């Protein structure tokens, strides 16, 4: 990924030792996440809709009702009925 020189120079000055790790972070594949509102939707129904639309999500066990997904599914998720509940 390429950034304007002035931007990278300012980052170097600001981040000093963390500059390299921050710049490497820009090239990582991003993940998205969402929290399911179980007052408005049943988890099983939402996951079934995602499965029918080939949307792959993973349950994040550390927080109840939270799921993660690859950003490639971002627009597909926004096009589901569950997104608007």
LUMKOL-178169 format. One line per 2 residues: number of its first residue (from 0); their letters; for each residue x, y, z of N, C-alpha, C, O. Coordinates in Angstrom, 2 decimals. Atoms other than C-alpha are relative to their C-alpha. Layout:
NUM) A) X/Y/Z/X/Y/Z/X/Y/Z/X/Y/Z ~ ...
// end
This chain:
0) XX) 0.85/-1.18/0.00/0.00/0.00/0.00/0.90/1.24/0.00/1.90/1.30/0.71 ~ -0.82/-1.20/0.14/1.35/3.40/-0.93/-0.71/1.21/0.63/-1.91/1.40/0.45
2) XX) 0.53/-1.19/-0.64/0.87/6.59/1.07/0.82/1.21/-0.41/1.98/1.07/-0.79 ~ -0.76/-1.21/0.31/1.87/10.21/0.43/1.21/0.14/0.94/1.14/-0.21/2.12
4) XX) -1.24/-0.13/-0.76/5.39/10.99/1.60/-0.19/0.83/1.26/0.33/0.48/2.32 ~ 0.21/-0.86/-1.16/4.25/13.78/3.92/-0.72/-0.77/1.12/-0.42/-0.59/2.30
6) XX) 0.72/0.81/-0.98/1.87/11.34/5.65/0.95/-0.95/0.73/0.93/-1.03/1.95 ~ -0.92/0.97/-0.62/4.55/8.70/6.24/1.04/0.70/0.86/1.43/0.17/1.90
8) XX) -0.98/-0.75/-0.80/7.03/11.30/7.49/-0.60/0.43/1.33/0.05/0.36/2.37 ~ 0.66/-0.42/-1.23/4.52/12.60/10.02/-0.24/-1.20/0.92/-0.10/-1.10/2.14
10) XX) 0.19/1.20/-0.80/3.73/9.07/11.15/1.31/-0.43/0.66/1.33/-0.79/1.84 ~ -1.31/0.37/-0.57/7.44/8.29/11.62/0.34/0.89/1.19/0.81/0.40/2.22
12) XX) -0.31/-0.94/-1.08/7.85/11.41/13.75/-0.89/-0.23/1.22/-0.44/-0.08/2.36 ~ 0.97/0.17/-1.08/4.77/10.65/15.82/0.14/-1.37/0.67/0.08/-1.46/1.90
14) XX) 0.01/1.36/-0.53/5.08/6.87/16.23/1.36/-0.53/0.43/1.45/-1.42/1.27 ~ -1.39/0.37/-0.28/8.87/6.50/16.38/0.18/-1.52/-0.05/0.30/-2.08/-1.14
16) XX) -0.29/1.44/-0.05/9.36/2.87/17.52/-1.13/-0.86/-0.57/-0.87/-1.97/-1.03 ~ 1.15/0.79/0.46/5.86/1.69/16.52/-0.31/0.19/-1.48/-1.23/-0.44/-2.00
18) XX) 0.29/-0.33/1.40/6.01/3.05/12.97/-0.10/-1.24/-0.89/-1.06/-1.39/-1.64 ~ -0.02/1.18/0.88/6.91/-0.26/11.28/-1.20/-0.90/0.24/-1.82/-1.36/-0.71
20) XX) 1.13/0.88/-0.28/4.24/-2.29/13.05/-1.32/0.63/-0.44/-2.21/-0.07/-0.91 ~ 1.21/-0.69/0.47/1.58/0.34/12.28/-0.10/-0.08/-1.52/-1.17/-0.37/-2.05
22) XX) 0.02/0.08/1.46/2.55/0.43/8.61/-0.30/-1.42/-0.47/-1.02/-1.61/-1.45 ~ 0.31/1.39/0.35/2.48/-3.38/8.47/-1.48/-0.31/0.22/-2.06/-1.12/-0.51
24) XX) 1.42/0.20/-0.28/-1.02/-3.27/9.94/-0.91/0.42/-1.14/-1.99/-0.14/-1.31 ~ 0.80/-0.45/1.14/-2.30/-1.42/6.88/-0.14/-1.08/-1.07/-1.09/-1.05/-1.85
26) XX) 0.06/1.03/1.04/-1.58/-4.48/4.74/-0.71/-1.27/0.46/-0.89/-2.20/-0.32 ~ 0.70/1.17/-0.51/-3.41/-6.97/6.97/-1.42/-0.06/-0.54/-2.05/0.97/-0.80
28) XX) 1.38/0.20/0.43/-6.72/-8.44/5.84/-0.91/0.35/1.18/-0.78/-0.23/2.26 ~ 0.86/-0.48/-1.08/-9.38/-6.67/7.89/-1.17/-0.95/0.25/-1.66/-1.61/-0.66
30) XX) 1.18/0.76/-0.41/-12.15/-8.42/9.79/-1.05/1.00/0.44/-0.74/2.09/0.91 ~ 1.11/-0.78/-0.50/-15.55/-7.03/10.56/-0.66/-0.75/1.14/-0.38/-1.93/1.36
32) XX) 0.73/0.66/-1.07/-17.80/-7.77/13.49/-1.36/0.65/0.17/-1.58/1.78/-0.26 ~ 1.30/-0.55/-0.33/-21.36/-7.30/14.62/-0.52/-0.70/1.24/-0.11/-1.81/1.56
34) XX) 0.69/0.58/-1.15/-23.47/-7.91/17.70/-1.44/-0.23/-0.38/-2.11/0.68/-0.87 ~ 1.37/0.34/0.35/-26.75/-9.67/17.19/-0.95/0.49/1.09/-0.73/0.23/2.28
36) XX) 1.01/-0.48/-0.94/-29.75/-7.99/18.82/-1.04/-1.10/0.17/-1.95/-1.24/-0.65 ~ 0.89/1.14/-0.20/-31.55/-11.01/20.25/-1.38/0.41/0.49/-2.26/-0.44/0.64
38) XX) 1.36/-0.48/-0.30/-34.49/-8.84/21.29/-0.83/0.11/-1.28/-2.06/0.02/-1.23 ~ 0.69/-0.17/1.27/-35.33/-8.38/17.60/0.16/-1.17/-0.96/-0.62/-1.30/-1.91
40) XX) -0.26/1.10/0.94/-33.92/-11.49/15.93/0.48/-1.22/0.76/1.16/-1.11/1.78 ~ -0.50/1.25/-0.57/-33.29/-15.12/16.74/1.29/-0.39/-0.71/1.38/-0.34/-1.93
42) XX) -1.31/0.35/0.55/-29.71/-16.24/16.27/-0.10/-1.06/-1.08/0.55/-0.95/-2.12 ~ 0.12/1.10/0.96/-30.73/-19.42/14.45/-0.52/0.49/-1.35/-0.04/0.06/-2.40
44) XX) 0.57/-0.53/1.24/-32.81/-17.48/11.89/1.03/0.83/-0.77/1.14/0.73/-1.99 ~ -1.01/-0.84/0.63/-30.04/-14.99/11.22/1.08/-0.86/-0.64/1.45/-0.65/-1.80
46) XX) -1.05/0.86/0.53/-27.40/-17.68/10.79/-0.50/-0.83/-1.18/0.26/-1.12/-2.10 ~ 0.56/0.74/1.13/-29.73/-19.64/8.50/-0.06/0.90/-1.25/0.26/0.45/-2.35
48) XX) 0.03/-0.93/1.13/-30.23/-16.55/6.29/1.41/0.19/-0.56/1.60/0.19/-1.78 ~ -1.38/-0.16/0.44/-26.46/-16.03/6.17/0.47/-1.23/-0.77/1.13/-1.11/-1.80
50) XX) -0.41/1.25/0.66/-25.93/-19.67/5.24/-0.62/-0.10/-1.39/0.05/-0.51/-2.34 ~ 0.67/0.04/1.31/-28.49/-19.44/2.41/0.65/0.96/-0.98/0.63/0.73/-2.19
52) XX) -0.63/-1.01/0.85/-26.65/-16.38/1.08/1.52/-0.16/-0.06/2.22/0.73/-0.54 ~ -1.44/0.31/0.01/-23.19/-17.98/1.50/0.84/1.05/0.71/1.94/1.39/0.26
54) XX) -0.73/-0.96/-0.82/-22.13/-15.46/4.13/0.60/-0.78/1.17/-0.13/-1.39/1.95 ~ -0.70/0.75/-1.04/-19.53/-16.96/6.46/0.32/0.91/1.18/0.99/1.93/1.03
56) XX) -0.30/-0.74/-1.23/-19.41/-15.70/10.05/0.50/-0.99/1.04/0.23/-2.19/0.97 ~ -0.50/0.82/-1.10/-17.68/-16.98/13.16/-0.44/0.62/1.31/-0.35/1.84/1.50
58) XX) 0.39/-0.48/-1.32/-18.97/-16.71/16.70/1.25/0.39/0.78/2.24/-0.35/0.80 ~ -1.09/-0.48/-0.85/-16.68/-14.69/18.97/-0.38/-0.33/1.43/-1.19/0.36/2.04
60) XX) 0.42/0.56/-1.29/-16.89/-16.62/22.22/0.23/0.91/1.20/-0.42/0.75/2.23 ~ -0.33/-0.85/-1.14/-15.41/-13.92/24.45/-1.13/0.97/0.37/-1.23/1.41/1.51
62) XX) 1.10/-0.94/-0.25/-18.50/-11.69/24.09/-1.27/-0.61/-0.56/-1.33/-0.98/-1.74 ~ 1.27/0.61/0.39/-22.05/-13.01/23.95/-0.66/0.76/-1.16/-0.77/1.99/-1.13
64) XX) 0.73/-0.58/1.12/-23.86/-12.41/20.66/0.86/0.69/-1.05/0.32/1.34/-1.95 ~ -0.89/-0.67/0.95/-20.79/-11.16/18.76/0.54/-1.01/-1.01/0.91/-2.13/-0.66
66) XX) -0.49/0.82/1.09/-19.72/-12.57/15.41/1.02/0.79/-0.81/0.94/2.02/-0.88 ~ -0.99/-0.64/0.87/-16.77/-11.83/13.13/-0.15/-0.56/-1.41/-0.69/-1.65/-1.61
68) XX) 0.07/0.41/1.40/-16.50/-12.02/9.34/1.09/0.69/-0.78/1.58/1.75/-0.38 ~ -0.94/-0.66/0.90/-14.09/-11.27/6.53/-0.70/1.18/-0.65/-1.89/1.09/-0.97
70) XX) 0.60/-1.23/0.54/-14.68/-7.78/5.14/-0.61/-0.20/-1.39/-1.42/0.63/-1.83 ~ 0.60/0.27/1.31/-15.53/-9.31/1.75/-1.51/-0.22/0.11/-2.22/-0.07/-0.88
72) XX) 1.44/0.24/-0.21/-18.96/-10.12/3.26/-0.73/1.24/0.49/-1.94/1.18/0.74 ~ 0.58/-1.21/-0.56/-19.60/-6.57/4.46/-1.28/0.43/-0.71/-2.31/0.63/-0.07
74) XX) 1.18/-0.45/0.74/-22.00/-5.54/1.70/-1.09/-1.06/-0.05/-2.27/-0.73/-0.05 ~ 0.99/1.07/0.00/-23.69/-8.94/1.62/-0.79/0.00/1.30/-2.00/-0.20/1.29
76) XX) 0.68/-0.05/-1.29/-24.48/-8.67/5.33/-0.96/1.18/0.05/-2.07/1.06/0.57 ~ 0.87/-1.19/-0.01/-25.89/-5.18/4.84/-1.23/-0.20/-0.88/-2.19/0.57/-0.77
78) XX) 1.14/0.29/0.86/-28.25/-6.67/2.24/-0.95/-1.04/0.55/-1.87/-1.48/-0.14 ~ 0.85/1.02/-0.59/-29.84/-9.15/4.64/-1.13/0.62/0.82/-1.04/1.77/1.25
80) XX) 1.10/-0.45/-0.87/-33.12/-8.84/6.54/0.49/0.21/1.42/0.07/1.14/2.11 ~ -0.51/-0.06/-1.37/-31.22/-9.45/9.76/0.72/1.31/0.27/0.69/1.80/1.41
82) XX) -0.75/-1.25/-0.20/-29.11/-6.31/9.25/-0.92/1.13/0.45/-0.49/2.03/1.18 ~ 0.92/-1.09/-0.28/-32.19/-4.12/9.55/-0.86/-0.25/1.23/-1.79/0.52/1.50
84) X) 0.76/0.28/-1.24/-33.52/-5.72/12.76/0.73/0.57/1.18/0.26/0.44/2.31
// end
